[in-house]
C-alpha cells in the first residue's frame, strides 16, 4: 500500500455517502469516485497520468456546475 502514488481531485473534507471504484487494486491502477448523495465530490487516481488528472478535474467541474 505504501508504494502507491495517489492524486486527489476535489473536496475530501465531506464524508462520502457512496464510492465507485474502477480498475484493479492489485495492478495499482484504479480510480475511485466519491459521492455525497448523487453529487460527485472527489476523485482519487492511483498511478495516473497528467492527462487522466486533467480529465478528472474537468469531470469534477462539470459535475459541480462550474
Secondary structure, DSSP 8 states (H G I E B T S, - for coil): -TT--EEEEE--SS--SEEEEEEETTTTEEEEEEEETTEEEEEEEES--HHHHHHHHHHHHHHHT-
